[in-house]
Structure formats: structure tokens, C-alpha cells
Amino acid sequence: MSIVKWSPFRELESMRRDMEKLFGEFFEPRRRWLTTHEPGVIVPNIDMYDRKNEIIVKVELPGVEKENIDLTITENNLTIKGECKRDKDIKEEDYYSREISYGNFTRSITLPAEIDSSKAKATFKNGILEIILPKKEEAKPKEIKVEVV
């Protein structure tokens, strides 16, 4: 066994690496792990933007079947519920690494305008859910022509 001279800087460097790892895991945008061995909470990423007469919401849902997606529109909220199912053919002891989250998820989004929910449409392609939410007539922007005299 060899004797190694103690250095406070070596301990500080080790602590800095641990803090970077901690914050890197904490701010990871899509899935946050609760422990290293249990699946984490699924938080689907979204894009939401305005197209003059409608609001478009795109949701990343890789590995989710369209039959396992449920959409609910209330006055000014859109709620997306679903489930990402695990492959039952793989035994627990056969895994080398498990990083994909499985289970139920829910994401509620406050909508920026009043929506006509009876005309809402949704499509699901390549793991992306696209929801088209037409605005109510009173929420649509009005154009007024101004005459210059």
C-alpha cells in the first residue's frame, strides 16, 4: 500500500464533478429519475404555437401506441394522458442497463386562447402527436382597415 499526499484540491474537484452530475440529472428535460433502479416520471416534451385561427400543440411520445393516448379539452386546458408499456418478453435479470421510462403519464397545458373543442383534431405519426385546436370566433384576431385621409 502506498502513501498518497492529501490534497484539498483533489477533494474539491471530486465534489465539483459530483455536483455537475447531480444538476445534469436534475435538469434533464424529458425524464427525471427518482432512483437509479426504478423507472422515473415521464414528462413529454411539447411545442405549442399559434397559426392565426388555431393553436397547434406537438407532443413527443416515443414508444407510445396511439390506443394508449387520451386527450381531454376543457375551457382553457388540454390534458394528455397515456401509457408507455414495457416489453414483457425481457426478464429483469437479462438487463445490462435500463434507462427508458415506462408507465403512465399525464401532462396538462394551459391554452393561451379560447378553443372550439368540437372542431379539434389530432394525428399521431412517428412518435409525434399533433393536436390542432381551432380558436373560437371571439378569440380570433380581427383586422380593421384604416383609411388615410
N, C-alpha and C positions, 0 to 999 in steps of 0.2 A: 504494500500500500504506500503510495507516495503522498507527501505533504504538499498541499497547494496553498499558496498565499491568498489570504482573504482579500477581496476587492469589493468595496461598496458599489462601484460602477457596474460590476457584473450582475449584482443583485438588482440594481435599478434597470438594467437592460432587460433582464428576465421579467420584471414587473411590467415594463413598457410593452413587451410582446404579449403578455397575458391580457393587458388592458385593451390592446388593439384587437385581439381575438374576441374578447367579450363584447366590445362595441360593434365589431363586424357582424357577429351573430345577432346582436340585438336589433340592428338596423337593417338586416337582410329583408328586402321588400316583400317577397312573395310568401314565405313560410317561416314561422318562428318556432324554434324547437323549445319545448318545455323541459325536457331532459335529453340526455344523449341516447337513450334506449327506447323511448316511447315516441310515437308519432306526434307531430306538432299541430298547431292550429293552421288551417288552410285559410288564407286571405287572398282571394282572387284579385289580380290587378285589373284596373279599368281605365278606359279613355272615355271621356264624355265631352261632346262638342255640339255646337249649335249650327244648324243649317236653316236659316231664315224661318221656315214654317215647322220645323221639327227638331227634336233633341235626339242625338244619336249616342248610344252607350255601347261600347265594345268591352267584352269581358273575356279575360284569358281563363280557359277551363281545360287545360291539357289532361287527358286521361279520363274525362267525364263523359259518360254516354248521354245523348240528348234525352233519353227516357228518364234520367235521374236529375233533370233540371226543372225547377218550379219557379215561375215568375209571378209576383203579385204587385199590382199597381194600386196605390191608394191616392188620396188627394195630391200630395206632393212628395210621395216616397215610392221608390222602386226597391223591392226586396227580391234578391236572388238566393235561392236555396238549392242545394244539390248534394250529391254524394260521389266521392271518388272511391271505387271499390278496389280492394286488394285482390291480386291473383291468388286464388285458393290452391293452385297446384304446387306452390312453393312452400316447403316446410320451413319453420322458424330456424332450425339448426343448419339449413343449407345456405343461409345468407352470409356473405362476407361483409357487406355494407348495406345499410338501409337508410336512405335519405329522402325518399319520396313520401309525402304525407298522404295518408288515406283517411277517409271518414267523411262525416257530414260537415257542411259549411253553410254559413248564412252571411250575406252582405247586404246592408241597407244603404241606399243612396238618396239623399235629399235632392229633389229635382229643382232646377232653377226657374221653371215656368209651369203654369197650369197645363196639364196634359189631357187630351181626349183619349182616355184609356180604351174606348170601344174600337178605336182605329189603330191601336198599337200592333206592331208586327215584330216577330223575332225569327232569326235564322241562325243556324249553327253549322259551321264549316271549319274543318281543320283545327279544332280546339278553340275557336273564337266564336263567342256568342255575340251577335249584333242585334240590338234592340232599337227599333225606330219608333219614336214616341211623338206623334203629331201634336202640335200645340193647339189649344182651344183658340177660337177666333179672337176673343178679347186679349189673349196673350201674344198674338202675332203683332209684329211691328207694323205701324201704319205709315204710309208715305203721303206726305202733303206737299203739293206743288205750290211754290211761292212765286208769284209774278213780280218781276222787277219793273217799276214804273219810271 
